[in-house]
Every structure is written in structure tokens, then in C-alpha cells.
Amino acid sequence: MAIAGMTEWFGFHGGIQLDTPKDLAAGSGLLLCPLSPRLIFPLLQRDGRNAKPRVTVGQRVLKGQPIAGGESPGQPFIHASSSGVIAAIDDRLLPHPSGLSGPCIVLDADGHDEVVEFAGVTDYRDEAPEVLAERLHAAGIVGLGGAGFPTAVKVRPDGVRVDTLILNGAECEPYISCDDALLRHRAAEVLEGARILLHILQAERCLVGIEEDMPQASDALTAALGGWNGDGIEIAPVPAIYPTGGEKLLIRVLTGREVPADGIPAEVGVVCQNVATAAAVYRAVVLGEPLLSRIVTVTGTGVRRPGNWLTPVGTPIAHLVEQCGGYTDRAERLILGGPMMGFALLSDEVPITKSANCVLVLTVAETAGRRPAMACIRCGACAEACPVELLPQQLYWYSRSDNPDRLAEYHLSDCIECGCCDFVCPSHIPLVQHFRAAKGRLAARRRERGQADQARRRFEARQARRQREQQEKAEAARRKKELLQRMSAGQVASPAQTGDLAEGRTASPQSRES
């Protein structure tokens, strides 16, 4: 039976209480962003590879048509979010912390918004889970909570039994309210997506985690859940403590299960998806619609009219901010994501991607509070605040000294980069910045080591092949010599009595005479 209002939850270490000015955008309702005349689709994928274009410059495409990607389950399709002509395939500034450029497909919209024909399924319960997973891949569905992991891969974990699906609607970071807006206005789509995911996973229950300070979202879910019994879905309020919405933390809070270090949730019988991903799953399966748009919170005191906008993927941020009345005179910094885990952008010409949940515009007063970093005083506040129970102070020292062995020993890979340690540090040390840099160096070394290992294996294989060839030649020469000696001694009567003669390319005296 469906249960609303489950209150039992498990605690976790650390975390911080933050002021969450979500009302700036949350009261706007759900707004529809007008189509931008130009759409930009970065080809950079979550795994660091670039998707392969499926279109050429000058080609006209329709809304919903695949334009890149899809080569493998880990390479989700990219679809045109409106009809128009491919204007360019070239390098553009990416919405990425690196601030670097990368290949993008540029689409000039024609304003007709002409759509390809979509075809959904009549009843998803009649479809095999693997068939539905393939539909999710074809629709380009990825995690919309910010990670962007391909959903088709996540819902088909190999060799493990999943009994619990968690839908993450716990927007614990300040300012962001896009999931809140989704739950208020499209709760039924989220719940139907949950049922489809339960069917794919063959899981027994679904917990919809939302923060206790989201009463309207909770009411909308409760209303949409009415009349649906026996589907194993529960609404699960969680404490409004940052960063409860982190995947592994939310799993711990709702189930008490600990995801192993360097492990995945499926190892403890859980799959976690964002509520927006669930709604996208519903649209992909029931309506046959690929992932073409997402809700984006545009907020901060540096923008005139904050709001939550249903935005076509590929829309330049400048166009989206324009719909909000533009920047205020005090606007100073543009951030993609929230103030804790987001990153500053160099330009508002970068596009909204599938994983972009918030555009935050801060003022001079809000960005002037960061004071210069001072020496660590070993107070331990960072360790007390760390929600995954790491020792940030030690990680800081080993990241500065570039000591990979000690960084591994102190579980740098488990850092979720939530920024709690930064927030509480009295010395204002940008700890997360050091940790990200250290992770980048370690990843680069792993790539170099992998390339070196691959080169070594190729060299060893080539050497082994050459050695085999030399041995085979030596053996052939030995057999030939032995055969010739036997022929000279009259021990071999004719070439028909041995196959070695032909291989040795030497004819017997009898054959030469004939």
C-alpha cells in the first residue's frame, strides 16, 4: 500500500545548516522559456569522450532527431531540441569548470518547431525490462540531478539484485528549486516514471526523498499518489541539512545502508535517480519523447526576475537570463549550479545542457566576503563537518605535497566535493579546490599509466609474435635441412611420401628427372 509521510530516517555524520533563499525562484511557478534562435549542443560526454556527430553542416533537422552520440550504452544520444539548420560543428566555450573550449553542434532554429514522429508504448508492463532500458538509451535519458550518468546503464546493473529505488527530490543546496517546481506541477509524471523504473529494475519499493521544508511538493505528491495502492511507493521527508541530497548520503538516511568506498549503490540493493529523471523516463516510455528540455532555476539577487524555467536543451544562458529581465546593475558573478557545488562561468554564451539545474547570479556584496586563505590552525572543524567522515585537514596536506599514496590511504576518491569543509574553515582555505586539483592529477596519472600499460602490452605482443615467427622459420629450416639429408641418403623415395618437401620448396631428384 502506498504510504505518505514516512518520518523515520537514519542520521549521518557532519553536514551544515544553511540559509536557503529558495523563495527567490520558487514562487514563480513553472515558466516556459521561449525558443532561442540559436541552440548549441556540446559533444563532450560525462566519460570525457566526445560524441560523434550524426549530422553535417547545412543539413536541416527536426525536433527530436538524433544529431550525435548513441555509439554505446555509455554514450547517450543528443537530440535536436527544435527544428532548423545545422550552422556549424566547431569548437565553442563549454559549460565546464575547466573553462576550456570543445566541439559543439550549432543549430539555427527556424521557428517552426517541427517535430519527428514520436511513438510510445501502450502498456510498459507488457515490455521486457531490457527493451525499456534500450528505449531510455534511444531517448538520451541521463541523470538530471547534475551528474548526467546514462540512465539506461544505471537501471541495468550487472549481477546484483536491486530491491529499492530512491527518487532524489532533496534539493539541499541553497537557491535551487527546480525539483520543487517539478514536483508541484508534474507530480503525476514523476510517480508514473517511478513505476516504470520499478518495473525495469524489478524492485520492490520506491522511496521519494524530499526535504521537510518542501510542503507544497509533498502535498502535490500525496494528491497524485491517492488512488494508487499496492505499488510500493512512499513519500519520505528527510531533514533539511546540507548535503542530505548527495546520493550516498540520501541512501544512508533513507535505508541505513552504507555504499562501499569506491562502490556503487546497486551493491547494497539500491538505485537512486533524480525526480526529474523519473519524469523524463515517463515521457520517453509512454510518449516516446527524447530528452529535449529540462527545468532550470535562474536565481540570485543579480538577476531581475528569478524563476524556474522549462528550457530547451542547447539554449544559451544569455537568452535564458534575458527572459528573467536581464542582470541587475549589481551582478558580479555567474555560476552554473548552486553556491556550494557549482562553478563560475566565463561567459553567458555557453548553453544549458541536460545536467544544468541552476543558473545563479551573485552580486558584488555576495562575492566580496571571501577572505584570503591563511595557514591551517588544525582546529578539526572540517572533519566535524565532513558528511562522509573524511579527514580534510590530512587530505589538504597530502594534496599540497602531491602524495598519491597517502591521498588514496585517506580516501580522497570518497570526497563528494560538497564544500562543507570550505564553509566551516576559519582559515578560509579553499579545500575543495585543492581536492579537485588532486583528483585531476590522479586521474591524469591513471590515464598515463593506462596508456603506458597498453603500449607495454602491444610491445610485448609484438615481441612475442616476432619470436614465434623466428621460431617457426627456424623450425621450417631445420625440417627442410633434415629432409634434404634424408633424401640424399636415399631414405625418402618420392615427394608424395612427405608434405615437408613442398613446404621446404625443394624437389627430390626423382621429381626433377621426371
SETORBA-98836 format. One line per field, with one value per residue (C-alpha): residue number from 1; residue in one letter; x, y, z; chain. Coordinates in steps of 0.02 Angstrom, whole numbers, plus 50000, padded with zeros to 5 digits. Example, Ala and Ser with C-alpha at 12.3 -4.5 7.8 and 13.67 -1.06 7.14 Angstrom:
BEGIN
i	(1;2)
aa	(a;s)
xx	(50615;50684)
yy	(49775;49947)
zz	(50390;50357)
ch	(A;A)
This chain:
BEGIN
i	(1;2;3;4;5;6;7;8;9;10;11;12;13;14;15;16;17;18;19;20;21;22;23;24;25;26;27;28;29;30;31;32;33;34;35;36;37;38;39;40;41;42;43;44;45;46;47;48;49;50;51;52;53;54;55;56;57;58;59;60;61;62;63;64;65;66;67;68;69;70;71;72;73;74;75;76;77;78;79;80;81;82;83;84;85;86;87;88;89;90;91;92;93;94;95;96;97;98;99;100;101;102;103;104;105;106;107;108;109;110;111;112;113;114;115;116;117;118;119;120;121;122;123;124;125;126;127;128;129;130;131;132;133;134;135;136;137;138;139;140;141;142;143;144;145;146;147;148;149;150;151;152;153;154;155;156;157;158;159;160;161;162;163;164;165;166;167;168;169;170;171;172;173;174;175;176;177;178;179;180;181;182;183;184;185;186;187;188;189;190;191;192;193;194;195;196;197;198;199;200;201;202;203;204;205;206;207;208;209;210;211;212;213;214;215;216;217;218;219;220;221;222;223;224;225;226;227;228;229;230;231;232;233;234;235;236;237;238;239;240;241;242;243;244;245;246;247;248;249;250;251;252;253;254;255;256;257;258;259;260;261;262;263;264;265;266;267;268;269;270;271;272;273;274;275;276;277;278;279;280;281;282;283;284;285;286;287;288;289;290;291;292;293;294;295;296;297;298;299;300;301;302;303;304;305;306;307;308;309;310;311;312;313;314;315;316;317;318;319;320;321;322;323;324;325;326;327;328;329;330;331;332;333;334;335;336;337;338;339;340;341;342;343;344;345;346;347;348;349;350;351;352;353;354;355;356;357;358;359;360;361;362;363;364;365;366;367;368;369;370;371;372;373;374;375;376;377;378;379;380;381;382;383;384;385;386;387;388;389;390;391;392;393;394;395;396;397;398;399;400;401;402;403;404;405;406;407;408;409;410;411;412;413;414;415;416;417;418;419;420;421;422;423;424;425;426;427;428;429;430;431;432;433;434;435;436;437;438;439;440;441;442;443;444;445;446;447;448;449;450;451;452;453;454;455;456;457;458;459;460;461;462;463;464;465;466;467;468;469;470;471;472;473;474;475;476;477;478;479;480;481;482;483;484;485;486;487;488;489;490;491;492;493;494;495;496;497;498;499;500;501;502;503;504;505;506;507;508;509;510;511;512;513;514)
aa	(m;a;i;a;g;m;t;e;w;f;g;f;h;g;g;i;q;l;d;t;p;k;d;l;a;a;g;s;g;l;l;l;c;p;l;s;p;r;l;i;f;p;l;l;q;r;d;g;r;n;a;k;p;r;v;t;v;g;q;r;v;l;k;g;q;p;i;a;g;g;e;s;p;g;q;p;f;i;h;a;s;s;s;g;v;i;a;a;i;d;d;r;l;l;p;h;p;s;g;l;s;g;p;c;i;v;l;d;a;d;g;h;d;e;v;v;e;f;a;g;v;t;d;y;r;d;e;a;p;e;v;l;a;e;r;l;h;a;a;g;i;v;g;l;g;g;a;g;f;p;t;a;v;k;v;r;p;d;g;v;r;v;d;t;l;i;l;n;g;a;e;c;e;p;y;i;s;c;d;d;a;l;l;r;h;r;a;a;e;v;l;e;g;a;r;i;l;l;h;i;l;q;a;e;r;c;l;v;g;i;e;e;d;m;p;q;a;s;d;a;l;t;a;a;l;g;g;w;n;g;d;g;i;e;i;a;p;v;p;a;i;y;p;t;g;g;e;k;l;l;i;r;v;l;t;g;r;e;v;p;a;d;g;i;p;a;e;v;g;v;v;c;q;n;v;a;t;a;a;a;v;y;r;a;v;v;l;g;e;p;l;l;s;r;i;v;t;v;t;g;t;g;v;r;r;p;g;n;w;l;t;p;v;g;t;p;i;a;h;l;v;e;q;c;g;g;y;t;d;r;a;e;r;l;i;l;g;g;p;m;m;g;f;a;l;l;s;d;e;v;p;i;t;k;s;a;n;c;v;l;v;l;t;v;a;e;t;a;g;r;r;p;a;m;a;c;i;r;c;g;a;c;a;e;a;c;p;v;e;l;l;p;q;q;l;y;w;y;s;r;s;d;n;p;d;r;l;a;e;y;h;l;s;d;c;i;e;c;g;c;c;d;f;v;c;p;s;h;i;p;l;v;q;h;f;r;a;a;k;g;r;l;a;a;r;r;r;e;r;g;q;a;d;q;a;r;r;r;f;e;a;r;q;a;r;r;q;r;e;q;q;e;k;a;e;a;a;r;r;k;k;e;l;l;q;r;m;s;a;g;q;v;a;s;p;a;q;t;g;d;l;a;e;g;r;t;a;s;p;q;s;r;e;s)
xx	(50000;50064;50112;50133;50227;50358;50458;50588;50762;50942;51066;51237;51396;51427;51332;51287;51131;51122;51013;50916;50842;50739;50588;50675;50629;50510;50361;50371;50277;50338;50381;50408;50568;50538;50641;50812;50857;51022;51048;51216;51249;51419;51483;51583;51509;51518;51655;51768;51743;51661;51501;51511;51405;51265;51233;51329;51337;51191;51079;50902;50845;50682;50645;50683;50802;50966;51111;51255;51304;51224;51377;51369;51262;51384;51365;51187;51106;51097;50938;50892;50777;50697;50693;50816;50979;51150;51250;51419;51513;51660;51743;51645;51665;51599;51494;51632;51741;51896;51836;51902;51825;51767;51673;51490;51347;51267;51086;50997;50814;50689;50547;50432;50474;50432;50439;50484;50350;50360;50294;50272;50219;50037;50075;50253;50208;50197;50375;50534;50649;50792;50678;50627;50809;50851;50710;50792;50957;50874;50790;50956;50898;51032;51032;50958;51020;51185;51290;51225;51255;51167;51004;50997;51161;51111;50947;51027;51163;51253;51247;51161;50985;50904;50758;50743;50726;50757;50697;50801;50700;50801;50863;50975;51084;51035;50940;50897;50711;50691;50644;50522;50439;50432;50350;50223;50169;50207;50198;50097;50233;50364;50262;50224;50410;50443;50327;50416;50585;50520;50467;50636;50732;50608;50624;50501;50485;50517;50559;50534;50652;50604;50658;50545;50536;50451;50269;50189;50289;50240;50056;50063;50144;50019;49874;49947;49978;49796;49704;49865;49882;49998;50135;50262;50291;50322;50347;50496;50531;50714;50798;50842;51026;51158;51210;51070;51034;51200;51166;51261;51203;51021;51035;51105;50971;50826;50886;51030;51135;51316;51378;51557;51704;51729;51569;51400;51227;51174;51298;51184;51024;50982;50969;50950;50876;50830;50644;50669;50748;50593;50482;50595;50581;50391;50396;50520;50425;50242;50254;50408;50486;50675;50756;50735;50712;50733;50682;50817;50816;50877;50902;51007;51000;51098;50951;50793;50654;50712;50609;50601;50602;50564;50709;50755;50924;51053;50980;51118;51117;51112;50943;50877;50935;50853;50685;50712;50728;50917;51051;51039;51169;51247;51275;51453;51472;51384;51380;51316;51241;51222;51338;51413;51449;51428;51567;51593;51566;51673;51530;51341;51353;51376;51220;51105;51147;51049;51141;51120;50996;51031;51099;51148;51192;51275;51308;51468;51416;51387;51554;51661;51650;51786;51943;52120;52172;52279;52378;52285;52266;52222;52056;51969;51810;51824;51824;51674;51576;51626;51470;51571;51685;51849;51994;52002;52150;52258;52195;52242;52421;52441;52361;52484;52631;52560;52570;52455;52484;52431;52285;52223;52251;52142;52007;52013;51903;51761;51756;51591;51655;51506;51604;51557;51741;51765;51614;51671;51858;51909;52067;51964;52066;51985;51995;51880;51985;52138;52044;51977;52152;52223;52087;52128;52312;52274;52156;52288;52414;52292;52266;52453;52480;52342;52418;52590;52520;52432;52592;52689;52562;52571;52762;52763;52635;52740;52897;52809;52744;52916;52990;52857;52890;53078;53049;52932;53060;53199;53092;53047;53230;53277;53145;53200;53382;53337;53230;53366;53488;53367;53338;53525;53541;53400;53285;53145;53083;52972;52897;52725;52784;52807;52720;52877;52955;52827;52839;53028;53004;53136;53105;53178;53298;53162;53041;53173;53212;53028)
yy	(50000;50174;50268;50456;50543;50416;50505;50377;50413;50373;50508;50543;50624;50810;50917;51100;51207;51337;51484;51430;51578;51466;51582;51697;51575;51450;51569;51594;51436;51339;51455;51408;51478;51544;51462;51538;51574;51480;51317;51244;51060;51018;50847;50818;50672;50628;50498;50630;50573;50673;50608;50575;50694;50616;50772;50886;51074;51139;50992;51027;50930;50908;50925;50758;50698;50620;50732;50649;50506;50337;50234;50134;50124;50243;50368;50437;50512;50700;50761;50924;51020;51113;51108;51207;51201;51144;51305;51240;51098;51183;51224;51333;51379;51237;51247;51159;51201;51198;51349;51266;51253;51094;51032;51083;51067;51237;51237;51389;51363;51401;51442;51306;51183;51041;50876;50699;50569;50500;50328;50270;50102;50060;49974;49969;49819;49713;49759;49669;49774;49765;49832;49980;50012;50020;50148;50255;50245;50293;50441;50505;50499;50542;50587;50762;50793;50857;50700;50660;50472;50373;50307;50153;50093;50134;50038;49877;49839;49677;49532;49619;49614;49785;49792;49980;50128;50301;50457;50605;50764;50829;50995;51035;51165;51349;51441;51286;51245;51162;50993;51079;51161;50994;50906;51045;51047;50873;50754;50626;50613;50584;50445;50361;50368;50287;50142;50117;50116;49991;49879;49892;49860;49728;49817;49802;49980;50161;50298;50477;50581;50764;50890;50927;51110;51069;51059;51105;50973;50846;50892;50876;50705;50647;50703;50618;50460;50448;50302;50209;50065;49916;49998;50011;50199;50300;50487;50504;50676;50700;50833;50997;50980;51005;50892;50766;50763;50681;50509;50402;50510;50500;50311;50307;50424;50327;50147;50144;50056;50106;50110;50042;50156;50163;50060;50094;50096;49939;49842;49871;49838;50019;50125;50313;50428;50611;50652;50746;50591;50492;50618;50605;50415;50430;50543;50431;50269;50322;50467;50412;50584;50602;50716;50887;51006;51021;51139;51263;51379;51554;51647;51761;51945;51982;51940;52045;51912;51743;51592;51409;51388;51237;51263;51177;51092;51195;51364;51494;51555;51735;51700;51622;51768;51886;51803;51848;52033;52029;52064;52193;52331;52238;52073;52014;51826;51695;51519;51359;51258;51309;51413;51258;51140;51249;51332;51506;51534;51645;51687;51677;51617;51438;51328;51240;51054;50906;50916;51104;51129;51308;51473;51581;51766;51840;52022;52112;52110;51921;51882;52002;51900;51775;51823;51770;51597;51584;51443;51291;51302;51116;51154;51000;51092;51022;50842;50878;50946;50815;50710;50561;50559;50601;50700;50853;50925;50774;50770;50953;50921;50771;50860;51004;50885;50784;50618;50497;50350;50447;50525;50350;50295;50438;50401;50558;50469;50466;50657;50717;50897;50964;51113;51087;51093;51256;51332;51300;51329;51479;51499;51515;51380;51328;51144;51078;51170;51075;50911;50935;50976;50822;50712;50784;50745;50568;50541;50605;50484;50340;50384;50395;50231;50150;50214;50154;49983;49973;50020;49891;49755;49799;49794;49627;49555;49615;49540;49375;49372;49405;49269;49147;49191;49167;49000;48945;48996;48907;48751;48756;48774;48629;48517;48566;48528;48363;48315;48356;48249;48103;48123;48122;47963;47883;47871;47966;47887;48023;48193;48113;48022;48184;48351;48433;48436;48555;48663;48668;48713;48583;48448;48273;48204;48087;48231;48334;48187;48161)
zz	(50000;49959;50115;50128;50265;50317;50454;50510;50444;50487;50532;50459;50520;50495;50374;50398;50414;50276;50237;50084;49989;49877;49880;49755;49616;49697;49693;49505;49459;49308;49163;48981;48904;48728;48592;48564;48382;48407;48502;48550;48590;48666;48613;48773;48868;49052;49021;48944;48766;48627;48549;48362;48257;48154;48050;47932;47913;47810;47849;47908;48060;48153;48338;48421;48284;48346;48299;48394;48509;48536;48489;48652;48810;48894;48752;48762;48608;48587;48503;48418;48536;48391;48202;48099;48003;48066;48058;48119;48202;48285;48450;48571;48754;48861;49021;49115;49268;49156;49058;48900;48728;48642;48490;48481;48356;48322;48264;48193;48238;48100;48221;48155;48295;48175;48268;48215;48247;48425;48470;48650;48719;48757;48921;48988;49098;48940;48892;48947;49060;48934;48796;48905;48951;48766;48745;48879;48786;48622;48708;48777;48959;49087;49271;49286;49463;49396;49371;49197;49210;49071;49145;49032;49109;49288;49283;49220;49349;49308;49428;49575;49645;49673;49794;49823;49705;49779;49690;49746;49766;49914;49849;49996;49911;49930;49793;49687;49672;49501;49575;49693;49543;49451;49599;49623;49441;49371;49518;49420;49287;49422;49503;49338;49296;49465;49420;49254;49341;49470;49326;49239;49400;49461;49629;49771;49835;49792;49917;49856;49963;49983;50114;50261;50208;50041;50099;49933;49840;49974;49958;49768;49780;49910;49800;49646;49746;49801;49724;49682;49804;49805;49702;49843;49829;49987;50011;50127;50205;50253;50360;50277;50316;50183;50093;50126;49938;49898;49826;49952;50098;50046;50033;50210;50277;50200;50214;50339;50207;50177;49998;49998;49964;49775;49760;49680;49762;49669;49776;49926;49828;49788;49631;49653;49519;49521;49518;49355;49280;49329;49238;49085;49093;49090;48937;48848;48875;48872;48749;48652;48681;48695;48823;48741;48888;49075;49216;49262;49413;49366;49527;49636;49676;49519;49405;49395;49396;49461;49411;49363;49176;49068;48948;48783;48794;48700;48748;48780;48960;48896;48815;48975;49082;48958;48993;49176;49136;49121;49250;49387;49400;49546;49454;49478;49458;49351;49423;49345;49488;49669;49779;49862;49717;49564;49464;49393;49206;49096;48979;48969;48789;48849;48832;48952;48949;49017;49183;49210;49352;49406;49343;49492;49475;49629;49668;49719;49901;49898;49815;49918;50077;50032;50126;50083;50140;50296;50373;50439;50628;50645;50730;50660;50609;50433;50497;50608;50459;50330;50293;50228;50381;50294;50368;50255;50350;50308;50129;50114;50167;50052;49906;49928;49935;49790;49883;49788;49904;50059;49966;49923;50103;50165;50033;49927;49799;49927;49936;49862;49846;49943;50012;50195;50244;50148;50231;50410;50388;50496;50391;50231;50143;49977;50023;49887;49758;49818;49818;49642;49580;49666;49590;49420;49440;49498;49351;49230;49305;49289;49106;49077;49169;49068;48906;48960;49007;48840;48749;48851;48809;48624;48629;48721;48599;48451;48526;48561;48382;48311;48422;48363;48182;48206;48292;48154;48021;48115;48132;47947;47901;48016;47939;47765;47803;47884;47736;47612;47712;47712;47526;47493;47595;47492;47641;47551;47391;47319;47363;47380;47535;47634;47648;47713;47541;47469;47624;47603;47418;47367;47237;47250;47120;47058;47027;46939;46823;46783)
ch	(A;A;A;A;A;A;A;A;A;A;A;A;A;A;A;A;A;A;A;A;A;A;A;A;A;A;A;A;A;A;A;A;A;A;A;A;A;A;A;A;A;A;A;A;A;A;A;A;A;A;A;A;A;A;A;A;A;A;A;A;A;A;A;A;A;A;A;A;A;A;A;A;A;A;A;A;A;A;A;A;A;A;A;A;A;A;A;A;A;A;A;A;A;A;A;A;A;A;A;A;A;A;A;A;A;A;A;A;A;A;A;A;A;A;A;A;A;A;A;A;A;A;A;A;A;A;A;A;A;A;A;A;A;A;A;A;A;A;A;A;A;A;A;A;A;A;A;A;A;A;A;A;A;A;A;A;A;A;A;A;A;A;A;A;A;A;A;A;A;A;A;A;A;A;A;A;A;A;A;A;A;A;A;A;A;A;A;A;A;A;A;A;A;A;A;A;A;A;A;A;A;A;A;A;A;A;A;A;A;A;A;A;A;A;A;A;A;A;A;A;A;A;A;A;A;A;A;A;A;A;A;A;A;A;A;A;A;A;A;A;A;A;A;A;A;A;A;A;A;A;A;A;A;A;A;A;A;A;A;A;A;A;A;A;A;A;A;A;A;A;A;A;A;A;A;A;A;A;A;A;A;A;A;A;A;A;A;A;A;A;A;A;A;A;A;A;A;A;A;A;A;A;A;A;A;A;A;A;A;A;A;A;A;A;A;A;A;A;A;A;A;A;A;A;A;A;A;A;A;A;A;A;A;A;A;A;A;A;A;A;A;A;A;A;A;A;A;A;A;A;A;A;A;A;A;A;A;A;A;A;A;A;A;A;A;A;A;A;A;A;A;A;A;A;A;A;A;A;A;A;A;A;A;A;A;A;A;A;A;A;A;A;A;A;A;A;A;A;A;A;A;A;A;A;A;A;A;A;A;A;A;A;A;A;A;A;A;A;A;A;A;A;A;A;A;A;A;A;A;A;A;A;A;A;A;A;A;A;A;A;A;A;A;A;A;A;A;A;A;A;A;A;A;A;A;A;A;A;A;A;A;A;A;A;A;A;A;A;A;A;A;A;A;A;A;A;A;A;A;A;A;A;A;A;A;A;A;A;A;A;A;A;A;A;A;A;A;A;A;A;A;A;A;A;A;A;A;A;A;A;A;A;A;A)
